[in-house]
Amino acid sequence: MPDLGPHAVFIWAAYAVTFIAVAGLVFFIVQDDRRQRQILADLERQGIRRRSAKSADKPSQAKPRARKLKP
């Protein structure tokens, strides 16, 4: 173990606080992801679809856009 000198307690406390903060952020991100996926699944079960989702019952009404060529 490295010799941290007289400030060892402060250094270890800083590492502990950083670890706890990062672990807390990861936990909340994972929980929010699960919640958002559940909400999305509930909406899709109700028949509400995302605008980006391909509709199976009607063809796309979007017109292809021409690409602009750069000079």
mmJSON file of the N, C-alpha and C atoms, coordinates in Angstrom:
{"data_MODEL":{"atom_site":{
"group_PDB":["ATOM","ATOM","ATOM","ATOM","ATOM","ATOM","ATOM","ATOM","ATOM","ATOM","ATOM","ATOM","ATOM","ATOM","ATOM","ATOM","ATOM","ATOM","ATOM","ATOM","ATOM","ATOM","ATOM","ATOM","ATOM","ATOM","ATOM","ATOM","ATOM","ATOM","ATOM","ATOM","ATOM","ATOM","ATOM","ATOM","ATOM","ATOM","ATOM","ATOM","ATOM","ATOM","ATOM","ATOM","ATOM","ATOM","ATOM","ATOM","ATOM","ATOM","ATOM","ATOM","ATOM","ATOM","ATOM","ATOM","ATOM","ATOM","ATOM","ATOM","ATOM","ATOM","ATOM","ATOM","ATOM","ATOM","ATOM","ATOM","ATOM","ATOM","ATOM","ATOM","ATOM","ATOM","ATOM","ATOM","ATOM","ATOM","ATOM","ATOM","ATOM","ATOM","ATOM","ATOM","ATOM","ATOM","ATOM","ATOM","ATOM","ATOM","ATOM","ATOM","ATOM","ATOM","ATOM","ATOM","ATOM","ATOM","ATOM","ATOM","ATOM","ATOM","ATOM","ATOM","ATOM","ATOM","ATOM","ATOM","ATOM","ATOM","ATOM","ATOM","ATOM","ATOM","ATOM","ATOM","ATOM","ATOM","ATOM","ATOM","ATOM","ATOM","ATOM","ATOM","ATOM","ATOM","ATOM","ATOM","ATOM","ATOM","ATOM","ATOM","ATOM","ATOM","ATOM","ATOM","ATOM","ATOM","ATOM","ATOM","ATOM","ATOM","ATOM","ATOM","ATOM","ATOM","ATOM","ATOM","ATOM","ATOM","ATOM","ATOM","ATOM","ATOM","ATOM","ATOM","ATOM","ATOM","ATOM","ATOM","ATOM","ATOM","ATOM","ATOM","ATOM","ATOM","ATOM","ATOM","ATOM","ATOM","ATOM","ATOM","ATOM","ATOM","ATOM","ATOM","ATOM","ATOM","ATOM","ATOM","ATOM","ATOM","ATOM","ATOM","ATOM","ATOM","ATOM","ATOM","ATOM","ATOM","ATOM","ATOM","ATOM","ATOM","ATOM","ATOM","ATOM","ATOM","ATOM","ATOM","ATOM","ATOM","ATOM","ATOM","ATOM","ATOM","ATOM","ATOM","ATOM","ATOM","ATOM","ATOM","ATOM"],
"id":[1,2,3,4,5,6,7,8,9,10,11,12,13,14,15,16,17,18,19,20,21,22,23,24,25,26,27,28,29,30,31,32,33,34,35,36,37,38,39,40,41,42,43,44,45,46,47,48,49,50,51,52,53,54,55,56,57,58,59,60,61,62,63,64,65,66,67,68,69,70,71,72,73,74,75,76,77,78,79,80,81,82,83,84,85,86,87,88,89,90,91,92,93,94,95,96,97,98,99,100,101,102,103,104,105,106,107,108,109,110,111,112,113,114,115,116,117,118,119,120,121,122,123,124,125,126,127,128,129,130,131,132,133,134,135,136,137,138,139,140,141,142,143,144,145,146,147,148,149,150,151,152,153,154,155,156,157,158,159,160,161,162,163,164,165,166,167,168,169,170,171,172,173,174,175,176,177,178,179,180,181,182,183,184,185,186,187,188,189,190,191,192,193,194,195,196,197,198,199,200,201,202,203,204,205,206,207,208,209,210,211,212,213],
"type_symbol":["N","C","C","N","C","C","N","C","C","N","C","C","N","C","C","N","C","C","N","C","C","N","C","C","N","C","C","N","C","C","N","C","C","N","C","C","N","C","C","N","C","C","N","C","C","N","C","C","N","C","C","N","C","C","N","C","C","N","C","C","N","C","C","N","C","C","N","C","C","N","C","C","N","C","C","N","C","C","N","C","C","N","C","C","N","C","C","N","C","C","N","C","C","N","C","C","N","C","C","N","C","C","N","C","C","N","C","C","N","C","C","N","C","C","N","C","C","N","C","C","N","C","C","N","C","C","N","C","C","N","C","C","N","C","C","N","C","C","N","C","C","N","C","C","N","C","C","N","C","C","N","C","C","N","C","C","N","C","C","N","C","C","N","C","C","N","C","C","N","C","C","N","C","C","N","C","C","N","C","C","N","C","C","N","C","C","N","C","C","N","C","C","N","C","C","N","C","C","N","C","C","N","C","C","N","C","C","N","C","C","N","C","C"],
"label_atom_id":["N","CA","C","N","CA","C","N","CA","C","N","CA","C","N","CA","C","N","CA","C","N","CA","C","N","CA","C","N","CA","C","N","CA","C","N","CA","C","N","CA","C","N","CA","C","N","CA","C","N","CA","C","N","CA","C","N","CA","C","N","CA","C","N","CA","C","N","CA","C","N","CA","C","N","CA","C","N","CA","C","N","CA","C","N","CA","C","N","CA","C","N","CA","C","N","CA","C","N","CA","C","N","CA","C","N","CA","C","N","CA","C","N","CA","C","N","CA","C","N","CA","C","N","CA","C","N","CA","C","N","CA","C","N","CA","C","N","CA","C","N","CA","C","N","CA","C","N","CA","C","N","CA","C","N","CA","C","N","CA","C","N","CA","C","N","CA","C","N","CA","C","N","CA","C","N","CA","C","N","CA","C","N","CA","C","N","CA","C","N","CA","C","N","CA","C","N","CA","C","N","CA","C","N","CA","C","N","CA","C","N","CA","C","N","CA","C","N","CA","C","N","CA","C","N","CA","C","N","CA","C","N","CA","C","N","CA","C","N","CA","C","N","CA","C","N","CA","C"],
"label_alt_id":[null,null,null,null,null,null,null,null,null,null,null,null,null,null,null,null,null,null,null,null,null,null,null,null,null,null,null,null,null,null,null,null,null,null,null,null,null,null,null,null,null,null,null,null,null,null,null,null,null,null,null,null,null,null,null,null,null,null,null,null,null,null,null,null,null,null,null,null,null,null,null,null,null,null,null,null,null,null,null,null,null,null,null,null,null,null,null,null,null,null,null,null,null,null,null,null,null,null,null,null,null,null,null,null,null,null,null,null,null,null,null,null,null,null,null,null,null,null,null,null,null,null,null,null,null,null,null,null,null,null,null,null,null,null,null,null,null,null,null,null,null,null,null,null,null,null,null,null,null,null,null,null,null,null,null,null,null,null,null,null,null,null,null,null,null,null,null,null,null,null,null,null,null,null,null,null,null,null,null,null,null,null,null,null,null,null,null,null,null,null,null,null,null,null,null,null,null,null,null,null,null,null,null,null,null,null,null,null,null,null,null,null,null],
"label_comp_id":["MET","MET","MET","PRO","PRO","PRO","ASP","ASP","ASP","LEU","LEU","LEU","GLY","GLY","GLY","PRO","PRO","PRO","HIS","HIS","HIS","ALA","ALA","ALA","VAL","VAL","VAL","PHE","PHE","PHE","ILE","ILE","ILE","TRP","TRP","TRP","ALA","ALA","ALA","ALA","ALA","ALA","TYR","TYR","TYR","ALA","ALA","ALA","VAL","VAL","VAL","THR","THR","THR","PHE","PHE","PHE","ILE","ILE","ILE","ALA","ALA","ALA","VAL","VAL","VAL","ALA","ALA","ALA","GLY","GLY","GLY","LEU","LEU","LEU","VAL","VAL","VAL","PHE","PHE","PHE","PHE","PHE","PHE","ILE","ILE","ILE","VAL","VAL","VAL","GLN","GLN","GLN","ASP","ASP","ASP","ASP","ASP","ASP","ARG","ARG","ARG","ARG","ARG","ARG","GLN","GLN","GLN","ARG","ARG","ARG","GLN","GLN","GLN","ILE","ILE","ILE","LEU","LEU","LEU","ALA","ALA","ALA","ASP","ASP","ASP","LEU","LEU","LEU","GLU","GLU","GLU","ARG","ARG","ARG","GLN","GLN","GLN","GLY","GLY","GLY","ILE","ILE","ILE","ARG","ARG","ARG","ARG","ARG","ARG","ARG","ARG","ARG","SER","SER","SER","ALA","ALA","ALA","LYS","LYS","LYS","SER","SER","SER","ALA","ALA","ALA","ASP","ASP","ASP","LYS","LYS","LYS","PRO","PRO","PRO","SER","SER","SER","GLN","GLN","GLN","ALA","ALA","ALA","LYS","LYS","LYS","PRO","PRO","PRO","ARG","ARG","ARG","ALA","ALA","ALA","ARG","ARG","ARG","LYS","LYS","LYS","LEU","LEU","LEU","LYS","LYS","LYS","PRO","PRO","PRO"],
"label_asym_id":["A","A","A","A","A","A","A","A","A","A","A","A","A","A","A","A","A","A","A","A","A","A","A","A","A","A","A","A","A","A","A","A","A","A","A","A","A","A","A","A","A","A","A","A","A","A","A","A","A","A","A","A","A","A","A","A","A","A","A","A","A","A","A","A","A","A","A","A","A","A","A","A","A","A","A","A","A","A","A","A","A","A","A","A","A","A","A","A","A","A","A","A","A","A","A","A","A","A","A","A","A","A","A","A","A","A","A","A","A","A","A","A","A","A","A","A","A","A","A","A","A","A","A","A","A","A","A","A","A","A","A","A","A","A","A","A","A","A","A","A","A","A","A","A","A","A","A","A","A","A","A","A","A","A","A","A","A","A","A","A","A","A","A","A","A","A","A","A","A","A","A","A","A","A","A","A","A","A","A","A","A","A","A","A","A","A","A","A","A","A","A","A","A","A","A","A","A","A","A","A","A","A","A","A","A","A","A","A","A","A","A","A","A"],
"label_entity_id":["1","1","1","1","1","1","1","1","1","1","1","1","1","1","1","1","1","1","1","1","1","1","1","1","1","1","1","1","1","1","1","1","1","1","1","1","1","1","1","1","1","1","1","1","1","1","1","1","1","1","1","1","1","1","1","1","1","1","1","1","1","1","1","1","1","1","1","1","1","1","1","1","1","1","1","1","1","1","1","1","1","1","1","1","1","1","1","1","1","1","1","1","1","1","1","1","1","1","1","1","1","1","1","1","1","1","1","1","1","1","1","1","1","1","1","1","1","1","1","1","1","1","1","1","1","1","1","1","1","1","1","1","1","1","1","1","1","1","1","1","1","1","1","1","1","1","1","1","1","1","1","1","1","1","1","1","1","1","1","1","1","1","1","1","1","1","1","1","1","1","1","1","1","1","1","1","1","1","1","1","1","1","1","1","1","1","1","1","1","1","1","1","1","1","1","1","1","1","1","1","1","1","1","1","1","1","1","1","1","1","1","1","1"],
"label_seq_id":[1,1,1,2,2,2,3,3,3,4,4,4,5,5,5,6,6,6,7,7,7,8,8,8,9,9,9,10,10,10,11,11,11,12,12,12,13,13,13,14,14,14,15,15,15,16,16,16,17,17,17,18,18,18,19,19,19,20,20,20,21,21,21,22,22,22,23,23,23,24,24,24,25,25,25,26,26,26,27,27,27,28,28,28,29,29,29,30,30,30,31,31,31,32,32,32,33,33,33,34,34,34,35,35,35,36,36,36,37,37,37,38,38,38,39,39,39,40,40,40,41,41,41,42,42,42,43,43,43,44,44,44,45,45,45,46,46,46,47,47,47,48,48,48,49,49,49,50,50,50,51,51,51,52,52,52,53,53,53,54,54,54,55,55,55,56,56,56,57,57,57,58,58,58,59,59,59,60,60,60,61,61,61,62,62,62,63,63,63,64,64,64,65,65,65,66,66,66,67,67,67,68,68,68,69,69,69,70,70,70,71,71,71],
"pdbx_PDB_ins_code":[null,null,null,null,null,null,null,null,null,null,null,null,null,null,null,null,null,null,null,null,null,null,null,null,null,null,null,null,null,null,null,null,null,null,null,null,null,null,null,null,null,null,null,null,null,null,null,null,null,null,null,null,null,null,null,null,null,null,null,null,null,null,null,null,null,null,null,null,null,null,null,null,null,null,null,null,null,null,null,null,null,null,null,null,null,null,null,null,null,null,null,null,null,null,null,null,null,null,null,null,null,null,null,null,null,null,null,null,null,null,null,null,null,null,null,null,null,null,null,null,null,null,null,null,null,null,null,null,null,null,null,null,null,null,null,null,null,null,null,null,null,null,null,null,null,null,null,null,null,null,null,null,null,null,null,null,null,null,null,null,null,null,null,null,null,null,null,null,null,null,null,null,null,null,null,null,null,null,null,null,null,null,null,null,null,null,null,null,null,null,null,null,null,null,null,null,null,null,null,null,null,null,null,null,null,null,null,null,null,null,null,null,null],
"Cartn_x":[0.856,0.0,0.903,0.566,1.42,1.316,2.404,2.416,1.779,0.652,-0.084,0.22,1.04,1.456,0.359,0.456,-0.501,-1.902,-2.032,-3.339,-4.078,-3.673,-4.248,-5.758,-6.208,-7.646,-8.421,-7.931,-8.598,-8.632,-7.544,-7.465,-8.434,-8.432,-9.354,-10.811,-11.091,-12.457,-12.881,-11.963,-12.28,-12.58,-11.776,-12.042,-13.399,-13.711,-14.98,-16.164,-16.08,-17.175,-17.35,-16.258,-16.326,-16.95,-16.525,-17.084,-18.58,-18.999,-20.423,-21.224,-20.689,-21.391,-21.556,-20.497,-20.572,-21.51,-21.434,-22.332,-23.789,-24.043,-25.397,-25.915,-25.069,-25.481,-25.788,-24.959,-25.211,-26.524,-26.767,-28.009,-29.223,-29.2,-30.345,-30.535,-29.465,-29.584,-30.219,-29.797,-30.37,-31.842,-32.182,-33.582,-34.432,-33.935,-34.678,-34.856,-33.837,-33.944,-35.037,-35.067,-36.116,-37.501,-37.613,-38.911,-39.35,-38.444,-38.786,-39.172,-38.469,-38.822,-40.191,-40.524,-41.833,-42.932,-42.701,-43.682,-43.89,-42.794,-42.892,-43.649,-43.384,-44.093,-45.584,-45.929,-47.336,-48.033,-47.368,-47.952,-48.126,-47.143,-47.266,-48.37,-48.573,-49.673,-51.024,-51.088,-52.327,-52.558,-51.582,-51.718,-51.059,-50.426,-49.732,-48.344,-48.021,-46.74,-45.869,-44.589,-43.641,-43.758,-43.5,-43.54,-42.478,-41.373,-40.287,-40.542,-41.551,-41.841,-42.538,-42.223,-42.863,-44.275,-45.235,-46.622,-46.902,-47.5,-47.768,-49.061,-50.028,-51.315,-51.405,-50.542,-50.615,-49.21,-49.103,-47.788,-47.316,-46.047,-45.443,-45.876,-46.243,-46.663,-45.5,-44.36,-43.216,-42.684,-42.373,-41.786,-40.273,-39.598,-38.132,-37.616,-36.651,-36.078,-34.853,-34.715,-33.557,-32.352,-31.211,-29.984,-29.373,-28.9,-28.225,-26.762,-26.232,-24.821,-24.019,-22.916,-22.048,-21.14,-20.935,-20.057,-18.615],
"Cartn_y":[-1.17,0.0,1.235,2.23,3.429,4.267,4.933,5.82,7.143,7.472,8.681,9.841,9.601,10.667,11.074,12.293,12.744,13.006,13.009,13.311,12.06,10.909,9.64,9.582,10.058,10.007,10.845,12.025,12.896,12.245,11.632,11.006,9.831,8.975,7.832,8.289,9.337,9.866,10.413,11.085,11.605,10.469,9.411,8.247,7.628,7.509,6.913,7.75,9.053,9.929,9.842,9.828,9.732,8.407,7.317,6.005,5.97,6.485,6.485,7.341,8.502,9.376,8.707,8.103,7.443,6.24,5.463,4.312,4.772,5.863,6.405,6.862,7.534,7.974,6.789,5.764,4.567,3.929,3.817,3.222,3.994,5.324,6.122,6.081,6.01,5.907,4.578,3.491,2.174,2.137,2.693,2.726,3.547,4.699,5.55,4.848,4.138,3.395,2.343,1.612,0.596,1.232,2.356,3.045,3.56,4.161,4.682,3.555,2.432,1.296,0.742,0.723,0.248,1.182,2.484,3.457,3.296,3.139,2.956,1.672,0.597,-0.66,-0.503,0.202,0.442,1.244,2.272,3.08,2.265,1.439,0.615,-0.425,-0.952,-1.879,-1.205,0.099,0.856,1.232,0.963,1.265,2.568,3.236,4.478,4.115,4.591,4.261,5.493,5.262,6.355,6.817,8.096,8.606,7.96,7.551,6.957,5.488,4.886,3.471,3.308,2.24,1.944,1.451,2.019,1.614,0.452,-0.617,-1.798,-1.645,-0.819,-0.751,0.307,1.286,2.269,2.572,2.756,3.045,4.437,4.622,5.896,6.977,8.142,9.272,10.203,9.941,10.838,10.783,11.973,12.066,12.034,11.368,11.38,12.783,13.209,14.536,14.443,15.461,15.514,15.946,15.379,15.745,16.943,17.88,19.035,18.697,19.008,18.759,19.973,19.717,20.8,21.181,22.493,22.918,22.596],
"Cartn_z":[0.0,0.0,0.0,-0.851,-0.916,0.355,0.661,1.821,1.405,2.0,1.639,2.581,3.54,4.44,5.407,5.905,6.923,6.367,5.056,4.455,3.993,4.471,4.026,4.268,5.428,5.736,4.736,4.419,3.449,2.063,1.656,0.334,0.238,1.258,1.24,1.299,2.05,2.11,0.744,0.049,-1.274,-2.247,-2.188,-3.042,-2.695,-1.425,-1.009,-1.477,-1.309,-1.743,-3.251,-3.99,-5.444,-5.867,-5.244,-5.571,-5.292,-4.144,-3.783,-4.755,-5.148,-6.084,-7.451,-7.955,-9.264,-9.19,-8.138,-7.985,-7.902,-7.192,-7.106,-8.457,-9.227,-10.558,-11.466,-11.429,-12.239,-11.821,-10.525,-10.021,-10.522,-10.411,-10.836,-12.346,-13.113,-14.568,-14.959,-14.316,-14.614,-14.222,-13.069,-12.638,-13.601,-14.037,-14.959,-16.302,-16.774,-18.027,-17.934,-16.837,-16.649,-16.625,-15.933,-15.839,-17.201,-17.962,-19.28,-20.236,-20.166,-21.023,-20.654,-19.366,-18.927,-19.414,-19.32,-19.796,-21.296,-22.049,-23.492,-23.834,-23.122,-23.367,-23.071,-21.994,-21.666,-22.761,-23.26,-24.328,-25.6,-25.934,-27.131,-26.982,-25.768,-25.525,-25.727,-25.449,-25.631,-27.09,-27.936,-29.352,-29.758,-28.845,-29.149,-29.647,-30.841,-31.456,-31.575,-31.684,-31.922,-33.36,-33.59,-34.952,-35.814,-35.212,-35.981,-36.309,-35.685,-35.921,-37.264,-37.96,-39.242,-38.977,-39.668,-39.516,-40.463,-39.967,-40.778,-41.568,-41.102,-41.753,-42.849,-42.92,-43.999,-44.522,-45.838,-46.41,-46.016,-46.129,-45.764,-46.733,-46.214,-47.024,-47.336,-46.782,-46.933,-48.355,-48.887,-50.222,-50.088,-51.009,-50.925,-51.222,-50.44,-50.621,-51.517,-52.364,-53.238,-52.436,-52.743,-52.058,-52.748,-51.945,-52.496,-52.653,-53.826,-54.08,-53.644,-53.009,-52.579,-53.738,-53.955,-55.053,-54.822],
"occupancy":[1.0,1.0,1.0,1.0,1.0,1.0,1.0,1.0,1.0,1.0,1.0,1.0,1.0,1.0,1.0,1.0,1.0,1.0,1.0,1.0,1.0,1.0,1.0,1.0,1.0,1.0,1.0,1.0,1.0,1.0,1.0,1.0,1.0,1.0,1.0,1.0,1.0,1.0,1.0,1.0,1.0,1.0,1.0,1.0,1.0,1.0,1.0,1.0,1.0,1.0,1.0,1.0,1.0,1.0,1.0,1.0,1.0,1.0,1.0,1.0,1.0,1.0,1.0,1.0,1.0,1.0,1.0,1.0,1.0,1.0,1.0,1.0,1.0,1.0,1.0,1.0,1.0,1.0,1.0,1.0,1.0,1.0,1.0,1.0,1.0,1.0,1.0,1.0,1.0,1.0,1.0,1.0,1.0,1.0,1.0,1.0,1.0,1.0,1.0,1.0,1.0,1.0,1.0,1.0,1.0,1.0,1.0,1.0,1.0,1.0,1.0,1.0,1.0,1.0,1.0,1.0,1.0,1.0,1.0,1.0,1.0,1.0,1.0,1.0,1.0,1.0,1.0,1.0,1.0,1.0,1.0,1.0,1.0,1.0,1.0,1.0,1.0,1.0,1.0,1.0,1.0,1.0,1.0,1.0,1.0,1.0,1.0,1.0,1.0,1.0,1.0,1.0,1.0,1.0,1.0,1.0,1.0,1.0,1.0,1.0,1.0,1.0,1.0,1.0,1.0,1.0,1.0,1.0,1.0,1.0,1.0,1.0,1.0,1.0,1.0,1.0,1.0,1.0,1.0,1.0,1.0,1.0,1.0,1.0,1.0,1.0,1.0,1.0,1.0,1.0,1.0,1.0,1.0,1.0,1.0,1.0,1.0,1.0,1.0,1.0,1.0,1.0,1.0,1.0,1.0,1.0,1.0,1.0,1.0,1.0,1.0,1.0,1.0],
"B_iso_or_equiv":[0.0,0.0,0.0,0.0,0.0,0.0,0.0,0.0,0.0,0.0,0.0,0.0,0.0,0.0,0.0,0.0,0.0,0.0,0.0,0.0,0.0,0.0,0.0,0.0,0.0,0.0,0.0,0.0,0.0,0.0,0.0,0.0,0.0,0.0,0.0,0.0,0.0,0.0,0.0,0.0,0.0,0.0,0.0,0.0,0.0,0.0,0.0,0.0,0.0,0.0,0.0,0.0,0.0,0.0,0.0,0.0,0.0,0.0,0.0,0.0,0.0,0.0,0.0,0.0,0.0,0.0,0.0,0.0,0.0,0.0,0.0,0.0,0.0,0.0,0.0,0.0,0.0,0.0,0.0,0.0,0.0,0.0,0.0,0.0,0.0,0.0,0.0,0.0,0.0,0.0,0.0,0.0,0.0,0.0,0.0,0.0,0.0,0.0,0.0,0.0,0.0,0.0,0.0,0.0,0.0,0.0,0.0,0.0,0.0,0.0,0.0,0.0,0.0,0.0,0.0,0.0,0.0,0.0,0.0,0.0,0.0,0.0,0.0,0.0,0.0,0.0,0.0,0.0,0.0,0.0,0.0,0.0,0.0,0.0,0.0,0.0,0.0,0.0,0.0,0.0,0.0,0.0,0.0,0.0,0.0,0.0,0.0,0.0,0.0,0.0,0.0,0.0,0.0,0.0,0.0,0.0,0.0,0.0,0.0,0.0,0.0,0.0,0.0,0.0,0.0,0.0,0.0,0.0,0.0,0.0,0.0,0.0,0.0,0.0,0.0,0.0,0.0,0.0,0.0,0.0,0.0,0.0,0.0,0.0,0.0,0.0,0.0,0.0,0.0,0.0,0.0,0.0,0.0,0.0,0.0,0.0,0.0,0.0,0.0,0.0,0.0,0.0,0.0,0.0,0.0,0.0,0.0,0.0,0.0,0.0,0.0,0.0,0.0],
"pdbx_formal_charge":[null,null,null,null,null,null,null,null,null,null,null,null,null,null,null,null,null,null,null,null,null,null,null,null,null,null,null,null,null,null,null,null,null,null,null,null,null,null,null,null,null,null,null,null,null,null,null,null,null,null,null,null,null,null,null,null,null,null,null,null,null,null,null,null,null,null,null,null,null,null,null,null,null,null,null,null,null,null,null,null,null,null,null,null,null,null,null,null,null,null,null,null,null,null,null,null,null,null,null,null,null,null,null,null,null,null,null,null,null,null,null,null,null,null,null,null,null,null,null,null,null,null,null,null,null,null,null,null,null,null,null,null,null,null,null,null,null,null,null,null,null,null,null,null,null,null,null,null,null,null,null,null,null,null,null,null,null,null,null,null,null,null,null,null,null,null,null,null,null,null,null,null,null,null,null,null,null,null,null,null,null,null,null,null,null,null,null,null,null,null,null,null,null,null,null,null,null,null,null,null,null,null,null,null,null,null,null,null,null,null,null,null,null],
"auth_seq_id":[1,1,1,2,2,2,3,3,3,4,4,4,5,5,5,6,6,6,7,7,7,8,8,8,9,9,9,10,10,10,11,11,11,12,12,12,13,13,13,14,14,14,15,15,15,16,16,16,17,17,17,18,18,18,19,19,19,20,20,20,21,21,21,22,22,22,23,23,23,24,24,24,25,25,25,26,26,26,27,27,27,28,28,28,29,29,29,30,30,30,31,31,31,32,32,32,33,33,33,34,34,34,35,35,35,36,36,36,37,37,37,38,38,38,39,39,39,40,40,40,41,41,41,42,42,42,43,43,43,44,44,44,45,45,45,46,46,46,47,47,47,48,48,48,49,49,49,50,50,50,51,51,51,52,52,52,53,53,53,54,54,54,55,55,55,56,56,56,57,57,57,58,58,58,59,59,59,60,60,60,61,61,61,62,62,62,63,63,63,64,64,64,65,65,65,66,66,66,67,67,67,68,68,68,69,69,69,70,70,70,71,71,71],
"auth_comp_id":["MET","MET","MET","PRO","PRO","PRO","ASP","ASP","ASP","LEU","LEU","LEU","GLY","GLY","GLY","PRO","PRO","PRO","HIS","HIS","HIS","ALA","ALA","ALA","VAL","VAL","VAL","PHE","PHE","PHE","ILE","ILE","ILE","TRP","TRP","TRP","ALA","ALA","ALA","ALA","ALA","ALA","TYR","TYR","TYR","ALA","ALA","ALA","VAL","VAL","VAL","THR","THR","THR","PHE","PHE","PHE","ILE","ILE","ILE","ALA","ALA","ALA","VAL","VAL","VAL","ALA","ALA","ALA","GLY","GLY","GLY","LEU","LEU","LEU","VAL","VAL","VAL","PHE","PHE","PHE","PHE","PHE","PHE","ILE","ILE","ILE","VAL","VAL","VAL","GLN","GLN","GLN","ASP","ASP","ASP","ASP","ASP","ASP","ARG","ARG","ARG","ARG","ARG","ARG","GLN","GLN","GLN","ARG","ARG","ARG","GLN","GLN","GLN","ILE","ILE","ILE","LEU","LEU","LEU","ALA","ALA","ALA","ASP","ASP","ASP","LEU","LEU","LEU","GLU","GLU","GLU","ARG","ARG","ARG","GLN","GLN","GLN","GLY","GLY","GLY","ILE","ILE","ILE","ARG","ARG","ARG","ARG","ARG","ARG","ARG","ARG","ARG","SER","SER","SER","ALA","ALA","ALA","LYS","LYS","LYS","SER","SER","SER","ALA","ALA","ALA","ASP","ASP","ASP","LYS","LYS","LYS","PRO","PRO","PRO","SER","SER","SER","GLN","GLN","GLN","ALA","ALA","ALA","LYS","LYS","LYS","PRO","PRO","PRO","ARG","ARG","ARG","ALA","ALA","ALA","ARG","ARG","ARG","LYS","LYS","LYS","LEU","LEU","LEU","LYS","LYS","LYS","PRO","PRO","PRO"],
"auth_asym_id":["A","A","A","A","A","A","A","A","A","A","A","A","A","A","A","A","A","A","A","A","A","A","A","A","A","A","A","A","A","A","A","A","A","A","A","A","A","A","A","A","A","A","A","A","A","A","A","A","A","A","A","A","A","A","A","A","A","A","A","A","A","A","A","A","A","A","A","A","A","A","A","A","A","A","A","A","A","A","A","A","A","A","A","A","A","A","A","A","A","A","A","A","A","A","A","A","A","A","A","A","A","A","A","A","A","A","A","A","A","A","A","A","A","A","A","A","A","A","A","A","A","A","A","A","A","A","A","A","A","A","A","A","A","A","A","A","A","A","A","A","A","A","A","A","A","A","A","A","A","A","A","A","A","A","A","A","A","A","A","A","A","A","A","A","A","A","A","A","A","A","A","A","A","A","A","A","A","A","A","A","A","A","A","A","A","A","A","A","A","A","A","A","A","A","A","A","A","A","A","A","A","A","A","A","A","A","A","A","A","A","A","A","A"],
"auth_atom_id":["N","CA","C","N","CA","C","N","CA","C","N","CA","C","N","CA","C","N","CA","C","N","CA","C","N","CA","C","N","CA","C","N","CA","C","N","CA","C","N","CA","C","N","CA","C","N","CA","C","N","CA","C","N","CA","C","N","CA","C","N","CA","C","N","CA","C","N","CA","C","N","CA","C","N","CA","C","N","CA","C","N","CA","C","N","CA","C","N","CA","C","N","CA","C","N","CA","C","N","CA","C","N","CA","C","N","CA","C","N","CA","C","N","CA","C","N","CA","C","N","CA","C","N","CA","C","N","CA","C","N","CA","C","N","CA","C","N","CA","C","N","CA","C","N","CA","C","N","CA","C","N","CA","C","N","CA","C","N","CA","C","N","CA","C","N","CA","C","N","CA","C","N","CA","C","N","CA","C","N","CA","C","N","CA","C","N","CA","C","N","CA","C","N","CA","C","N","CA","C","N","CA","C","N","CA","C","N","CA","C","N","CA","C","N","CA","C","N","CA","C","N","CA","C","N","CA","C","N","CA","C","N","CA","C","N","CA","C","N","CA","C","N","CA","C","N","CA","C"],
"pdbx_PDB_model_num":[1,1,1,1,1,1,1,1,1,1,1,1,1,1,1,1,1,1,1,1,1,1,1,1,1,1,1,1,1,1,1,1,1,1,1,1,1,1,1,1,1,1,1,1,1,1,1,1,1,1,1,1,1,1,1,1,1,1,1,1,1,1,1,1,1,1,1,1,1,1,1,1,1,1,1,1,1,1,1,1,1,1,1,1,1,1,1,1,1,1,1,1,1,1,1,1,1,1,1,1,1,1,1,1,1,1,1,1,1,1,1,1,1,1,1,1,1,1,1,1,1,1,1,1,1,1,1,1,1,1,1,1,1,1,1,1,1,1,1,1,1,1,1,1,1,1,1,1,1,1,1,1,1,1,1,1,1,1,1,1,1,1,1,1,1,1,1,1,1,1,1,1,1,1,1,1,1,1,1,1,1,1,1,1,1,1,1,1,1,1,1,1,1,1,1,1,1,1,1,1,1,1,1,1,1,1,1,1,1,1,1,1,1]
}}}
